[in-house]
Amino acid sequence: MKDTLIFDTHLFVKKLKSVGFTEGQAEVQAEALSELIEGGLATKRDLKELEARLTRDIKELEARLTRDIKELEARLTRDIKELELRLSIRLGTIMTAGVAAIAVLIKLSSH
């Protein structure tokens, strides 16, 4: 149920006339203000509903971001482990080649 703002146009016209507005000026002002109130002002209930929707949307966003961060961390951890394994294999290959080269040099120098 939408809250209703009550605007007494008759009372507003009387107040405007009491400070010097003509009947026509006061009626135009009252009509314009009435249209504005009916068409565009938010009620307290509207604002509370908006706040509830924004709060829900923020919580959903936080949950998605938390999930995405955890997935990213898992991927990075997996990628780092794969990189460490590749580097270990390359280092092992380099060390094997180095030992083989030293063995060859020792054998050549002993002849």
Steps between C-alpha positions, in 0.01 A plus 500: 500500500640835399505779754291798400614853548215729591515845349208733571487715188212708636698591815807574286299733275361680807854549640630635171208739466560622856851617402391677184468240224200532273249215487635394159866511611424304816304233309779455241758468780282248688440293185871495409601403852230232517623345172856501629403330824284238330750424228845522638555513872619191680330398820674363807375156401648545150834589656489205742422261213785648298734463795397135542559430129839674506603312814400169336683591177815596693495169691459307174788694347719432803421128477586493128822692557601269785433195281691651206797587724511145638489357147778735393712403801452131419602557136804702602607236751464228234691710243780571748535128581515416128764767450703371795488150353614623157782702658609198706511286187702763313737544792544122518573490127753783531668333798516166315651671197748682725606177676536329162711790371723488808539122461600547138751774594648283775531206262658719233747655743610160628610391153 
